[in-house]
Amino acid sequence: MQTYKLNNGVEIPVIGFGTWETPNDASGAEAIKYAITQAGYTHIDTAAAYRNEESVGKAVRESGISRDKIFVTSKLWNTKRGYDNVFRAFERTMQNLQMDYLDLYLIHWPAIQSQYPDSWTQINYDTWRAMEQLYKDGKIRAIGVSNFMPHHLEPLLDKCDVVPAVNQIEVHPGYQQVEAVEFCKQKGILVEAWSPLGRGDALVNQTIMGIADRLGRTPAQVCLRWVLDKGLLPLVKSVTPTRILQNIDVFDFSLTEEDTKKIDALTDCGGMCLHPDKVTF
């Protein structure tokens, strides 16, 4: 597995195995374990809000692969923002995972002005200060954010001691978030792309299907190669063994410049397209 180097020097595998909606039961743990042992994923992404941290921890332990060879991410949920809350939430996550440390911990969504008109920037900063403390205490190898747009990041960057290593945002064909991606690149923040297949809608797009057919690849592989070619880190999810294997098999082919331009020009390939300033949770 190839890696990117984060802004603090930590190496992160360039494809992550996402677990959103993966059940927190034996079948979920088996799917994750299969991804690790049979497909070669070494980067597993979960979150407190997914309610499956136990299955992730079980899969990592039962994989037979050394813990230091698996990169594990989890995220702080919105109801746990605030300095003191972070420490309690983190301990709960570690209990769920049954791990001694976390490779990456993210603020799942920013506090926003529509919900906290007078305090949203302070809430984000107080939350981040606690994340920084956990990082400085050696409990987390890297810290970052998720679903932060430039106007959420700017006030944080003005005051923080530790620049976020990662910003995990929705990116897929038809929803590139160019401004946010470019802002993060300028600041040395790696962008992770969640829902890189547009929740599956991109897989039936005629342009993408045509490119896949010409290359003898799946539409999913074309989407993931497109994301990787932009220097981003795709987080792809499946519980189907065949697709789990296919989705990581993207390192031995290339898109042409014309392919990339065609995909870049797409305007609607599904996905959630959630703007963080408009969510209500």
matplotlib code that plots the C-alpha trace (Angstrom):
import matplotlib.pyplot as plt

x = [0.0, 1.3, 1.3, 1.0, 3.1, 1.0, 2.3, 3.6, 5.6, 3.2, 2.5, -1.0, -2.1, -3.5, -6.8, -9.0, -11.6, -14.7, -17.2, -20.2, -23.4, -21.3, -23.2, -21.7, -22.0, -20.2, -21.0, -19.6, -16.4, -16.0, -16.3, -13.6, -11.4, -11.7, -10.7, -7.6, -6.5, -7.7, -7.6, -4.7, -6.4, -4.2, -6.3, -9.7, -12.0, -14.8, -16.5, -18.4, -21.5, -21.2, -21.8, -19.5, -16.2, -16.4, -16.6, -13.6, -11.5, -12.5, -11.6, -8.2, -7.4, -8.6, -6.8, -3.5, -1.7, 0.3, -1.6, 1.2, 0.6, -3.0, -3.9, -7.2, -9.2, -12.2, -14.2, -15.7, -19.5, -21.2, -22.8, -19.4, -17.8, -16.2, -12.9, -13.9, -16.3, -13.6, -11.6, -14.6, -15.6, -12.1, -11.9, -15.2, -13.9, -10.8, -12.9, -15.0, -12.0, -10.0, -6.9, -4.1, -3.8, -5.5, -3.7, -6.0, -8.9, -11.1, -13.8, -16.6, -18.4, -17.7, -19.8, -21.6, -22.9, -26.5, -26.6, -24.2, -24.2, -22.1, -19.8, -19.2, -15.6, -14.9, -16.6, -14.4, -11.3, -12.0, -12.7, -9.5, -7.5, -8.5, -7.6, -4.2, -3.7, -4.5, -2.0, 0.7, 0.0, 0.9, -2.6, -3.2, -0.6, -2.3, -5.4, -7.6, -11.1, -13.9, -16.4, -14.6, -14.8, -12.1, -14.2, -14.3, -10.6, -9.4, -10.3, -8.9, -5.6, -5.3, -5.1, -4.1, -0.8, -1.1, -2.3, -4.9, -3.2, -6.4, -9.7, -12.2, -14.8, -17.2, -15.5, -16.6, -17.2, -19.7, -18.9, -15.2, -15.2, -12.3, -12.1, -11.9, -9.4, -7.1, -7.2, -6.2, -3.4, -2.0, -2.1, -0.5, -3.7, -4.4, -7.9, -9.6, -12.6, -15.6, -18.3, -15.9, -18.4, -21.2, -23.1, -23.0, -24.6, -21.3, -21.1, -24.0, -22.8, -22.4, -19.1, -17.5, -18.9, -17.5, -14.0, -14.2, -15.3, -12.4, -9.9, -11.3, -12.0, -15.0, -16.6, -15.6, -12.0, -12.1, -13.6, -11.0, -8.1, -9.5, -9.5, -6.0, -4.7, -5.8, -3.6, -6.5, -7.2, -10.4, -12.4, -14.3, -16.9, -18.3, -19.2, -19.2, -15.9, -15.6, -16.0, -13.7, -11.0, -11.7, -11.7, -8.1, -6.9, -6.3, -2.5, -1.7, -3.6, -3.8, -6.4, -5.6, -5.7, -8.8, -10.4, -9.7, -11.1, -14.3, -14.8, -13.9, -16.6, -19.4, -21.9, -24.3, -23.2, -25.3, -23.9, -25.2, -23.7, -24.1, -22.9, -21.8, -23.4, -26.8, -26.9, -29.2, -27.6]
y = [0.0, 3.4, 6.2, 10.0, 11.9, 14.1, 17.5, 16.1, 13.3, 10.5, 8.2, 7.4, 4.7, 6.4, 4.5, 4.1, 1.5, 3.3, 1.8, 4.1, 2.0, -1.2, -3.1, -3.3, -7.1, -10.2, -9.6, -6.1, -7.3, -10.0, -7.6, -5.3, -8.3, -9.5, -6.0, -6.2, -9.8, -10.6, -7.3, -5.6, -2.5, -1.0, 2.1, 1.8, 4.8, 4.8, 7.3, 7.4, 8.3, 5.2, 3.1, 0.4, 1.1, -2.2, -4.1, -2.2, -3.0, -6.6, -6.9, -5.3, -7.6, -10.7, -9.9, -11.2, -8.2, -6.1, -3.0, -0.7, -1.9, -0.7, 3.0, 3.6, 6.8, 7.8, 11.0, 13.2, 13.6, 17.0, 16.5, 16.1, 19.4, 21.5, 21.1, 18.8, 16.8, 15.8, 13.9, 11.8, 11.1, 10.0, 7.6, 6.1, 5.6, 4.0, 1.7, 0.7, 0.0, -1.5, 0.2, 2.0, 4.8, 6.2, 7.0, 9.9, 11.6, 14.1, 16.7, 15.2, 18.4, 22.1, 24.1, 26.6, 30.1, 29.3, 27.1, 29.0, 32.6, 34.1, 31.2, 28.9, 29.9, 29.5, 26.1, 24.9, 26.3, 24.8, 21.5, 21.7, 22.6, 19.4, 17.5, 19.2, 18.1, 14.5, 14.7, 16.2, 13.5, 10.9, 9.3, 10.2, 10.2, 12.9, 15.1, 16.7, 17.9, 16.8, 18.8, 22.1, 24.7, 27.4, 29.9, 27.3, 26.6, 30.2, 31.2, 27.9, 28.3, 31.8, 30.4, 26.8, 25.3, 22.3, 22.6, 20.0, 17.1, 16.1, 17.5, 14.8, 16.2, 14.9, 14.7, 12.8, 13.3, 16.1, 17.5, 18.5, 21.2, 22.8, 25.9, 23.8, 21.3, 24.1, 25.9, 22.7, 22.0, 25.5, 25.0, 21.5, 19.8, 16.4, 16.1, 12.8, 12.2, 10.6, 9.2, 9.1, 7.1, 9.6, 7.0, 4.7, 7.1, 7.8, 4.1, 4.4, 7.7, 7.2, 9.1, 7.1, 3.8, 4.5, 5.2, 2.1, 0.0, 1.2, 0.6, -2.8, -1.5, -1.0, 2.5, 2.5, 1.9, 4.8, 7.1, 6.1, 6.6, 10.1, 11.0, 9.6, 11.5, 14.7, 14.0, 13.2, 10.1, 8.2, 6.5, 3.7, 1.4, -2.0, -5.2, -7.3, -9.3, -8.8, -5.1, -4.8, -6.5, -4.4, -1.1, -1.4, -2.6, 0.8, 1.1, -0.5, 1.7, 5.4, 7.8, 9.9, 13.7, 13.5, 11.0, 13.4, 16.4, 14.5, 13.5, 17.0, 18.4, 16.3, 18.3, 15.8, 12.3, 12.0, 11.9, 13.7, 17.1, 18.2, 21.8, 22.0, 25.4, 23.9, 20.7, 20.5, 17.8]
z = [0.0, -1.0, 1.6, 1.8, 4.4, 6.7, 7.7, 11.0, 9.2, 9.9, 6.9, 6.0, 3.5, 0.3, 0.3, 3.4, 4.0, 5.1, 7.6, 7.5, 7.8, 8.4, 11.1, 14.6, 14.7, 13.6, 9.9, 10.1, 11.8, 9.2, 6.3, 7.9, 8.7, 5.1, 3.8, 6.0, 5.5, 2.0, 0.2, 1.9, 3.3, 6.1, 6.8, 8.5, 9.0, 11.6, 13.8, 17.1, 15.2, 13.1, 16.2, 15.0, 16.7, 18.6, 15.3, 13.9, 17.0, 16.9, 13.2, 13.7, 16.7, 14.9, 11.7, 13.1, 11.8, 14.2, 15.4, 14.3, 10.7, 10.7, 10.5, 12.4, 12.3, 14.4, 14.8, 17.6, 17.2, 17.3, 20.7, 22.3, 21.2, 23.9, 25.7, 28.6, 26.5, 24.1, 26.7, 27.8, 24.2, 23.3, 26.2, 25.2, 21.6, 22.9, 25.2, 22.2, 20.0, 22.8, 21.6, 23.4, 20.8, 17.7, 14.5, 13.5, 15.4, 13.6, 14.6, 12.6, 11.7, 12.5, 14.9, 12.6, 12.8, 12.1, 15.2, 17.4, 16.1, 18.8, 19.8, 16.8, 16.3, 20.1, 20.2, 17.4, 19.0, 22.4, 20.8, 18.9, 22.0, 23.6, 20.5, 20.6, 24.2, 23.4, 20.5, 22.7, 25.3, 22.6, 22.6, 18.9, 16.2, 14.1, 14.5, 11.9, 11.0, 8.8, 6.7, 7.4, 4.7, 4.4, 6.5, 9.3, 9.1, 8.9, 12.5, 13.8, 11.9, 13.3, 16.9, 16.9, 17.9, 15.7, 12.1, 11.2, 9.3, 7.5, 6.3, 5.4, 3.0, 0.4, -3.0, -6.0, -9.7, -10.1, -6.6, -6.6, -3.8, -5.7, -3.4, -0.2, -1.7, -3.0, 0.4, 2.2, -0.2, 0.3, 4.1, 4.0, 5.0, 3.3, 1.9, 2.4, 0.1, 1.6, -0.6, -3.6, -5.6, -5.1, -3.0, -6.0, -8.5, -10.2, -11.1, -13.6, -15.2, -18.9, -19.1, -16.3, -17.6, -21.0, -19.7, -17.5, -20.5, -22.6, -19.8, -18.8, -15.3, -13.1, -12.8, -9.1, -10.0, -12.4, -9.8, -7.2, -9.7, -10.5, -6.8, -6.3, -9.4, -7.7, -4.7, -2.4, -0.3, -1.1, 1.6, -0.1, 1.6, 0.7, 2.5, -0.7, -1.0, -4.8, -4.6, -1.6, -3.7, -6.8, -5.0, -3.9, -7.3, -8.7, -8.9, -12.2, -14.7, -15.6, -16.8, -19.9, -19.7, -21.8, -19.4, -16.5, -18.3, -19.1, -15.5, -14.3, -16.5, -14.9, -12.9, -11.3, -10.2, -7.1, -3.6, -0.5, -1.4, 2.2, 2.9, 6.5, 7.1, 6.2, 8.2, 11.2, 13.3]

ax = plt.figure().add_subplot(projection="3d")
ax.plot(x, y, z, "-o")
ax.set_aspect("equal")
plt.show()
